Amino acid sequence: MRKFKRYLQYRLWDGSALMGSFNYEALVVLKIADNNVTSEKRIWLHRRVIDVIQAADGAVMIITDYKDGELIRLSPTGNP
């Protein structure tokens, strides 16, 4: 089991689990409290997500299977 990371660039995601979805073609953000999922949000990418990782600077990196593969870097544009 992976440890939950601290998403320093995304205060709203801090303490959440991020995972990809093949079926829904989305990034799934699960809020966790007391070892229970308290909310779920899907961010539609319209691409099957293979993996989600955190870069050293706190940005979220998403690998998809779009065409020959695609790397998407998410970083906030303003104050979340």
Biopython code that builds the backbone (N, CA, C, O; Angstrom):
import numpy as np
from Bio.PDB.StructureBuilder import StructureBuilder

atoms = [
    (1, "MET", "N", (0.840, -1.178, 0.000)),
    (1, "MET", "CA", (0.000, 0.000, 0.000)),
    (1, "MET", "C", (0.886, 1.242, 0.000)),
    (1, "MET", "O", (1.874, 1.307, 0.731)),
    (2, "ARG", "N", (0.530, 2.217, -0.817)),
    (2, "ARG", "CA", (1.287, 3.459, -0.889)),
    (2, "ARG", "C", (0.936, 4.375, 0.266)),
    (2, "ARG", "O", (-0.197, 4.392, 0.747)),
    (3, "LYS", "N", (1.926, 5.135, 0.703)),
    (3, "LYS", "CA", (1.655, 6.154, 1.711)),
    (3, "LYS", "C", (0.972, 7.337, 1.041)),
    (3, "LYS", "O", (1.199, 7.615, -0.137)),
    (4, "PHE", "N", (0.137, 8.030, 1.802)),
    (4, "PHE", "CA", (-0.468, 9.240, 1.279)),
    (4, "PHE", "C", (0.558, 10.352, 1.341)),
    (4, "PHE", "O", (1.243, 10.518, 2.350)),
    (5, "LYS", "N", (0.663, 11.103, 0.278)),
    (5, "LYS", "CA", (1.648, 12.174, 0.199)),
    (5, "LYS", "C", (1.018, 13.490, 0.646)),
    (5, "LYS", "O", (-0.203, 13.634, 0.708)),
    (6, "ARG", "N", (1.868, 14.413, 0.944)),
    (6, "ARG", "CA", (1.411, 15.764, 1.255)),
    (6, "ARG", "C", (1.570, 16.576, -0.017)),
    (6, "ARG", "O", (2.684, 16.777, -0.500)),
    (7, "TYR", "N", (0.461, 17.037, -0.555)),
    (7, "TYR", "CA", (0.471, 17.789, -1.809)),
    (7, "TYR", "C", (0.618, 19.266, -1.488)),
    (7, "TYR", "O", (-0.367, 19.993, -1.358)),
    (8, "LEU", "N", (1.859, 19.689, -1.362)),
    (8, "LEU", "CA", (2.140, 21.039, -0.892)),
    (8, "LEU", "C", (1.621, 22.105, -1.844)),
    (8, "LEU", "O", (1.273, 23.199, -1.398)),
    (9, "GLN", "N", (1.558, 21.825, -3.129)),
    (9, "GLN", "CA", (1.065, 22.812, -4.078)),
    (9, "GLN", "C", (-0.471, 22.869, -4.088)),
    (9, "GLN", "O", (-1.047, 23.827, -4.603)),
    (10, "TYR", "N", (-1.117, 21.879, -3.540)),
    (10, "TYR", "CA", (-2.574, 21.792, -3.555)),
    (10, "TYR", "C", (-3.094, 21.645, -2.129)),
    (10, "TYR", "O", (-3.282, 20.527, -1.650)),
    (11, "ARG", "N", (-3.323, 22.741, -1.464)),
    (11, "ARG", "CA", (-3.785, 22.659, -0.074)),
    (11, "ARG", "C", (-5.114, 21.928, 0.043)),
    (11, "ARG", "O", (-5.356, 21.259, 1.048)),
    (12, "LEU", "N", (-5.972, 22.039, -0.950)),
    (12, "LEU", "CA", (-7.265, 21.352, -0.887)),
    (12, "LEU", "C", (-7.122, 19.837, -0.996)),
    (12, "LEU", "O", (-8.022, 19.105, -0.586)),
    (13, "TRP", "N", (-6.000, 19.353, -1.544)),
    (13, "TRP", "CA", (-5.778, 17.916, -1.694)),
    (13, "TRP", "C", (-4.912, 17.360, -0.589)),
    (13, "TRP", "O", (-4.653, 16.156, -0.574)),
    (14, "ASP", "N", (-4.455, 18.177, 0.331)),
    (14, "ASP", "CA", (-3.549, 17.720, 1.378)),
    (14, "ASP", "C", (-4.217, 16.614, 2.190)),
    (14, "ASP", "O", (-5.335, 16.784, 2.675)),
    (15, "GLY", "N", (-3.526, 15.477, 2.340)),
    (15, "GLY", "CA", (-4.076, 14.337, 3.065)),
    (15, "GLY", "C", (-5.020, 13.479, 2.245)),
    (15, "GLY", "O", (-5.628, 12.547, 2.773)),
    (16, "SER", "N", (-5.151, 13.781, 0.960)),
    (16, "SER", "CA", (-6.024, 13.000, 0.080)),
    (16, "SER", "C", (-5.220, 11.932, -0.641)),
    (16, "SER", "O", (-3.996, 12.017, -0.741)),
    (17, "ALA", "N", (-5.919, 10.937, -1.136)),
    (17, "ALA", "CA", (-5.314, 9.921, -1.991)),
    (17, "ALA", "C", (-5.700, 10.249, -3.427)),
    (17, "ALA", "O", (-6.868, 10.495, -3.727)),
    (18, "LEU", "N", (-4.702, 10.249, -4.314)),
    (18, "LEU", "CA", (-4.956, 10.487, -5.737)),
    (18, "LEU", "C", (-4.722, 9.191, -6.480)),
    (18, "LEU", "O", (-3.738, 8.493, -6.239)),
    (19, "MET", "N", (-5.631, 8.875, -7.382)),
    (19, "MET", "CA", (-5.456, 7.663, -8.174)),
    (19, "MET", "C", (-6.088, 7.857, -9.539)),
    (19, "MET", "O", (-6.963, 8.699, -9.734)),
    (20, "GLY", "N", (-5.619, 7.057, -10.466)),
    (20, "GLY", "CA", (-6.138, 7.124, -11.822)),
    (20, "GLY", "C", (-7.251, 6.130, -12.032)),
    (20, "GLY", "O", (-7.410, 5.171, -11.277)),
    (21, "SER", "N", (-8.029, 6.381, -13.089)),
    (21, "SER", "CA", (-9.136, 5.485, -13.416)),
    (21, "SER", "C", (-9.116, 5.161, -14.901)),
    (21, "SER", "O", (-9.211, 6.056, -15.740)),
    (22, "PHE", "N", (-8.992, 3.874, -15.223)),
    (22, "PHE", "CA", (-9.104, 3.440, -16.612)),
    (22, "PHE", "C", (-10.543, 3.575, -17.090)),
    (22, "PHE", "O", (-10.794, 4.091, -18.179)),
    (23, "ASN", "N", (-11.481, 3.113, -16.280)),
    (23, "ASN", "CA", (-12.882, 3.071, -16.701)),
    (23, "ASN", "C", (-13.494, 4.451, -16.882)),
    (23, "ASN", "O", (-14.225, 4.683, -17.845)),
    (24, "TYR", "N", (-13.205, 5.370, -15.967)),
    (24, "TYR", "CA", (-13.835, 6.681, -16.011)),
    (24, "TYR", "C", (-12.981, 7.737, -16.695)),
    (24, "TYR", "O", (-13.423, 8.873, -16.867)),
    (25, "GLU", "N", (-11.746, 7.373, -17.094)),
    (25, "GLU", "CA", (-10.834, 8.309, -17.751)),
    (25, "GLU", "C", (-10.705, 9.602, -16.956)),
    (25, "GLU", "O", (-10.911, 10.699, -17.476)),
    (26, "ALA", "N", (-10.356, 9.443, -15.675)),
    (26, "ALA", "CA", (-10.317, 10.587, -14.780)),
    (26, "ALA", "C", (-9.239, 10.419, -13.716)),
    (26, "ALA", "O", (-8.754, 9.317, -13.458)),
    (27, "LEU", "N", (-8.881, 11.543, -13.111)),
    (27, "LEU", "CA", (-8.086, 11.553, -11.898)),
    (27, "LEU", "C", (-9.076, 11.545, -10.749)),
    (27, "LEU", "O", (-9.988, 12.371, -10.713)),
    (28, "VAL", "N", (-8.910, 10.624, -9.811)),
    (28, "VAL", "CA", (-9.837, 10.497, -8.680)),
    (28, "VAL", "C", (-9.138, 11.020, -7.430)),
    (28, "VAL", "O", (-8.035, 10.589, -7.095)),
    (29, "VAL", "N", (-9.797, 11.958, -6.741)),
    (29, "VAL", "CA", (-9.272, 12.537, -5.505)),
    (29, "VAL", "C", (-10.153, 12.056, -4.358)),
    (29, "VAL", "O", (-11.339, 12.381, -4.298)),
    (30, "LEU", "N", (-9.564, 11.277, -3.445)),
    (30, "LEU", "CA", (-10.308, 10.745, -2.305)),
    (30, "LEU", "C", (-9.856, 11.463, -1.036)),
    (30, "LEU", "O", (-8.678, 11.415, -0.681)),
    (31, "LYS", "N", (-10.785, 12.124, -0.354)),
    (31, "LYS", "CA", (-10.481, 12.736, 0.938)),
    (31, "LYS", "C", (-10.554, 11.647, 1.990)),
    (31, "LYS", "O", (-11.503, 10.864, 2.022)),
    (32, "ILE", "N", (-9.536, 11.598, 2.861)),
    (32, "ILE", "CA", (-9.432, 10.565, 3.875)),
    (32, "ILE", "C", (-9.447, 11.218, 5.258)),
    (32, "ILE", "O", (-8.724, 12.183, 5.505)),
    (33, "ALA", "N", (-10.276, 10.683, 6.155)),
    (33, "ALA", "CA", (-10.292, 11.123, 7.556)),
    (33, "ALA", "C", (-10.573, 9.907, 8.426)),
    (33, "ALA", "O", (-11.516, 9.159, 8.169)),
    (34, "ASP", "N", (-9.762, 9.712, 9.447)),
    (34, "ASP", "CA", (-9.926, 8.576, 10.362)),
    (34, "ASP", "C", (-10.001, 7.250, 9.619)),
    (34, "ASP", "O", (-10.825, 6.393, 9.937)),
    (35, "ASN", "N", (-9.118, 7.088, 8.609)),
    (35, "ASN", "CA", (-9.036, 5.855, 7.809)),
    (35, "ASN", "C", (-10.295, 5.555, 7.012)),
    (35, "ASN", "O", (-10.529, 4.406, 6.638)),
    (36, "ASN", "N", (-11.112, 6.572, 6.748)),
    (36, "ASN", "CA", (-12.319, 6.402, 5.940)),
    (36, "ASN", "C", (-12.337, 7.429, 4.817)),
    (36, "ASN", "O", (-11.860, 8.552, 4.982)),
    (37, "VAL", "N", (-12.887, 7.038, 3.679)),
    (37, "VAL", "CA", (-13.075, 7.977, 2.580)),
    (37, "VAL", "C", (-14.282, 8.841, 2.919)),
    (37, "VAL", "O", (-15.384, 8.336, 3.133)),
    (38, "THR", "N", (-14.055, 10.160, 2.964)),
    (38, "THR", "CA", (-15.140, 11.076, 3.319)),
    (38, "THR", "C", (-15.734, 11.775, 2.103)),
    (38, "THR", "O", (-16.858, 12.272, 2.161)),
    (39, "SER", "N", (-14.982, 11.817, 0.996)),
    (39, "SER", "CA", (-15.526, 12.373, -0.243)),
    (39, "SER", "C", (-14.699, 11.890, -1.419)),
    (39, "SER", "O", (-13.543, 11.492, -1.269)),
    (40, "GLU", "N", (-15.312, 11.934, -2.584)),
    (40, "GLU", "CA", (-14.658, 11.519, -3.821)),
    (40, "GLU", "C", (-14.958, 12.550, -4.893)),
    (40, "GLU", "O", (-16.100, 12.978, -5.059)),
    (41, "LYS", "N", (-13.923, 12.943, -5.616)),
    (41, "LYS", "CA", (-14.109, 13.877, -6.726)),
    (41, "LYS", "C", (-13.383, 13.313, -7.930)),
    (41, "LYS", "O", (-12.269, 12.804, -7.808)),
    (42, "ARG", "N", (-14.009, 13.401, -9.085)),
    (42, "ARG", "CA", (-13.382, 12.954, -10.333)),
    (42, "ARG", "C", (-13.083, 14.164, -11.201)),
    (42, "ARG", "O", (-13.944, 15.010, -11.442)),
    (43, "ILE", "N", (-11.850, 14.224, -11.661)),
    (43, "ILE", "CA", (-11.443, 15.272, -12.593)),
    (43, "ILE", "C", (-11.300, 14.603, -13.950)),
    (43, "ILE", "O", (-10.371, 13.828, -14.180)),
    (44, "TRP", "N", (-12.227, 14.910, -14.841)),
    (44, "TRP", "CA", (-12.310, 14.222, -16.123)),
    (44, "TRP", "C", (-11.171, 14.637, -17.032)),
    (44, "TRP", "O", (-10.999, 15.821, -17.324)),
    (45, "LEU", "N", (-10.390, 13.658, -17.482)),
    (45, "LEU", "CA", (-9.286, 13.897, -18.397)),
    (45, "LEU", "C", (-9.581, 13.363, -19.795)),
    (45, "LEU", "O", (-8.896, 13.718, -20.753)),
    (46, "HIS", "N", (-10.597, 12.512, -19.915)),
    (46, "HIS", "CA", (-10.963, 11.863, -21.182)),
    (46, "HIS", "C", (-9.788, 11.073, -21.756)),
    (46, "HIS", "O", (-9.613, 10.962, -22.969)),
    (47, "ARG", "N", (-8.989, 10.529, -20.833)),
    (47, "ARG", "CA", (-7.874, 9.655, -21.161)),
    (47, "ARG", "C", (-7.759, 8.634, -20.029)),
    (47, "ARG", "O", (-8.007, 8.963, -18.869)),
    (48, "ARG", "N", (-7.392, 7.419, -20.357)),
    (48, "ARG", "CA", (-7.197, 6.408, -19.312)),
    (48, "ARG", "C", (-5.913, 6.713, -18.559)),
    (48, "ARG", "O", (-4.857, 6.887, -19.167)),
    (49, "VAL", "N", (-6.002, 6.776, -17.243)),
    (49, "VAL", "CA", (-4.861, 7.129, -16.406)),
    (49, "VAL", "C", (-4.127, 5.857, -15.987)),
    (49, "VAL", "O", (-4.725, 4.942, -15.422)),
    (50, "ILE", "N", (-2.844, 5.812, -16.267)),
    (50, "ILE", "CA", (-2.018, 4.659, -15.915)),
    (50, "ILE", "C", (-1.431, 4.822, -14.521)),
    (50, "ILE", "O", (-1.459, 3.883, -13.727)),
    (51, "ASP", "N", (-0.893, 6.013, -14.209)),
    (51, "ASP", "CA", (-0.268, 6.217, -12.910)),
    (51, "ASP", "C", (-0.323, 7.694, -12.537)),
    (51, "ASP", "O", (-0.410, 8.570, -13.398)),
    (52, "VAL", "N", (-0.269, 7.946, -11.233)),
    (52, "VAL", "CA", (-0.244, 9.300, -10.680)),
    (52, "VAL", "C", (0.906, 9.349, -9.683)),
    (52, "VAL", "O", (0.981, 8.517, -8.778)),
    (53, "ILE", "N", (1.799, 10.316, -9.844)),
    (53, "ILE", "CA", (2.921, 10.470, -8.926)),
    (53, "ILE", "C", (3.068, 11.937, -8.552)),
    (53, "ILE", "O", (2.506, 12.819, -9.202)),
    (54, "GLN", "N", (3.828, 12.182, -7.501)),
    (54, "GLN", "CA", (4.105, 13.546, -7.076)),
    (54, "GLN", "C", (5.546, 13.879, -7.413)),
    (54, "GLN", "O", (6.457, 13.126, -7.068)),
    (55, "ALA", "N", (5.760, 15.007, -8.088)),
    (55, "ALA", "CA", (7.108, 15.469, -8.407)),
    (55, "ALA", "C", (7.767, 16.030, -7.152)),
    (55, "ALA", "O", (7.101, 16.292, -6.150)),
    (56, "ALA", "N", (9.065, 16.207, -7.219)),
    (56, "ALA", "CA", (9.820, 16.711, -6.067)),
    (56, "ALA", "C", (9.322, 18.080, -5.603)),
    (56, "ALA", "O", (9.404, 18.398, -4.417)),
    (57, "ASP", "N", (8.806, 18.891, -6.529)),
    (57, "ASP", "CA", (8.321, 20.226, -6.165)),
    (57, "ASP", "C", (6.864, 20.230, -5.716)),
    (57, "ASP", "O", (6.307, 21.293, -5.442)),
    (58, "GLY", "N", (6.237, 19.047, -5.635)),
    (58, "GLY", "CA", (4.859, 18.944, -5.172)),
    (58, "GLY", "C", (3.822, 18.912, -6.281)),
    (58, "GLY", "O", (2.641, 18.693, -6.012)),
    (59, "ALA", "N", (4.237, 19.127, -7.523)),
    (59, "ALA", "CA", (3.298, 19.049, -8.644)),
    (59, "ALA", "C", (2.825, 17.611, -8.814)),
    (59, "ALA", "O", (3.518, 16.674, -8.415)),
    (60, "VAL", "N", (1.659, 17.437, -9.401)),
    (60, "VAL", "CA", (1.098, 16.112, -9.651)),
    (60, "VAL", "C", (1.378, 15.743, -11.102)),
    (60, "VAL", "O", (1.063, 16.504, -12.017)),
    (61, "MET", "N", (1.971, 14.569, -11.306)),
    (61, "MET", "CA", (2.289, 14.071, -12.636)),
    (61, "MET", "C", (1.372, 12.892, -12.948)),
    (61, "MET", "O", (1.226, 11.976, -12.139)),
    (62, "ILE", "N", (0.759, 12.923, -14.125)),
    (62, "ILE", "CA", (-0.184, 11.890, -14.536)),
    (62, "ILE", "C", (0.308, 11.269, -15.840)),
    (62, "ILE", "O", (0.616, 11.978, -16.798)),
    (63, "ILE", "N", (0.379, 9.949, -15.866)),
    (63, "ILE", "CA", (0.751, 9.232, -17.078)),
    (63, "ILE", "C", (-0.515, 8.598, -17.644)),
    (63, "ILE", "O", (-1.241, 7.905, -16.931)),
    (64, "THR", "N", (-0.777, 8.839, -18.939)),
    (64, "THR", "CA", (-1.966, 8.281, -19.584)),
    (64, "THR", "C", (-1.547, 7.367, -20.734)),
    (64, "THR", "O", (-0.376, 7.300, -21.107)),
    (65, "ASP", "N", (-2.529, 6.671, -21.280)),
    (65, "ASP", "CA", (-2.247, 5.830, -22.445)),
    (65, "ASP", "C", (-2.700, 6.500, -23.737)),
    (65, "ASP", "O", (-2.868, 5.818, -24.748)),
    (66, "TYR", "N", (-2.901, 7.799, -23.731)),
    (66, "TYR", "CA", (-3.344, 8.536, -24.920)),
    (66, "TYR", "C", (-2.313, 8.403, -26.026)),
    (66, "TYR", "O", (-1.133, 8.687, -25.819)),
    (67, "LYS", "N", (-2.749, 7.976, -27.188)),
    (67, "LYS", "CA", (-1.890, 7.705, -28.345)),
    (67, "LYS", "C", (-0.696, 6.858, -27.920)),
    (67, "LYS", "O", (-0.884, 5.706, -27.530)),
    (68, "ASP", "N", (0.514, 7.382, -27.979)),
    (68, "ASP", "CA", (1.706, 6.621, -27.592)),
    (68, "ASP", "C", (2.133, 6.885, -26.157)),
    (68, "ASP", "O", (3.266, 6.578, -25.785)),
    (69, "GLY", "N", (1.264, 7.437, -25.361)),
    (69, "GLY", "CA", (1.586, 7.781, -23.975)),
    (69, "GLY", "C", (1.662, 9.287, -23.824)),
    (69, "GLY", "O", (2.032, 10.005, -24.753)),
    (70, "GLU", "N", (1.313, 9.741, -22.664)),
    (70, "GLU", "CA", (1.275, 11.179, -22.427)),
    (70, "GLU", "C", (1.596, 11.437, -20.963)),
    (70, "GLU", "O", (1.162, 10.696, -20.081)),
    (71, "LEU", "N", (2.348, 12.478, -20.718)),
    (71, "LEU", "CA", (2.667, 12.902, -19.352)),
    (71, "LEU", "C", (2.035, 14.272, -19.141)),
    (71, "LEU", "O", (2.330, 15.222, -19.867)),
    (72, "ILE", "N", (1.160, 14.366, -18.137)),
    (72, "ILE", "CA", (0.479, 15.617, -17.806)),
    (72, "ILE", "C", (1.008, 16.091, -16.467)),
    (72, "ILE", "O", (1.062, 15.325, -15.506)),
    (73, "ARG", "N", (1.398, 17.354, -16.406)),
    (73, "ARG", "CA", (1.877, 17.945, -15.147)),
    (73, "ARG", "C", (0.831, 18.935, -14.672)),
    (73, "ARG", "O", (0.475, 19.873, -15.385)),
    (74, "LEU", "N", (0.339, 18.714, -13.453)),
    (74, "LEU", "CA", (-0.643, 19.621, -12.857)),
    (74, "LEU", "C", (0.047, 20.485, -11.815)),
    (74, "LEU", "O", (0.716, 19.971, -10.919)),
    (75, "SER", "N", (-0.113, 21.773, -11.930)),
    (75, "SER", "CA", (0.364, 22.687, -10.895)),
    (75, "SER", "C", (-0.626, 23.847, -10.837)),
    (75, "SER", "O", (-1.141, 24.262, -11.875)),
    (76, "PRO", "N", (-0.899, 24.370, -9.661)),
    (76, "PRO", "CA", (-1.920, 25.405, -9.511)),
    (76, "PRO", "C", (-1.504, 26.709, -10.182)),
    (76, "PRO", "O", (-0.318, 27.022, -10.285)),
    (77, "THR", "N", (-2.510, 27.465, -10.639)),
    (77, "THR", "CA", (-2.242, 28.753, -11.283)),
    (77, "THR", "C", (-2.483, 29.917, -10.334)),
    (77, "THR", "O", (-2.025, 31.031, -10.586)),
    (78, "GLY", "N", (-3.197, 29.665, -9.246)),
    (78, "GLY", "CA", (-3.491, 30.708, -8.273)),
    (78, "GLY", "C", (-3.578, 30.115, -6.898)),
    (78, "GLY", "O", (-3.099, 29.004, -6.673)),
    (79, "ASN", "N", (-4.173, 30.821, -5.977)),
    (79, "ASN", "CA", (-4.350, 30.318, -4.616)),
    (79, "ASN", "C", (-5.516, 29.356, -4.571)),
    (79, "ASN", "O", (-6.641, 29.746, -4.884)),
    (80, "PRO", "N", (-5.281, 28.087, -4.186)),
    (80, "PRO", "CA", (-6.386, 27.102, -4.147)),
    (80, "PRO", "C", (-7.333, 27.385, -3.003)),
    (80, "PRO", "O", (-8.313, 26.663, -2.819)),
]
sb = StructureBuilder()
sb.init_structure("model")
sb.init_model(0)
sb.init_chain("A")
sb.init_seg("    ")
for serial, (resi, resn, name, xyz) in enumerate(atoms, 1):
    if name == "N":
        sb.init_residue(resn, " ", resi, " ")
    sb.init_atom(name, np.array(xyz, "f"), 0.0, 1.0, " ", f" {name:<3s}", serial, name[0])
structure = sb.get_structure()
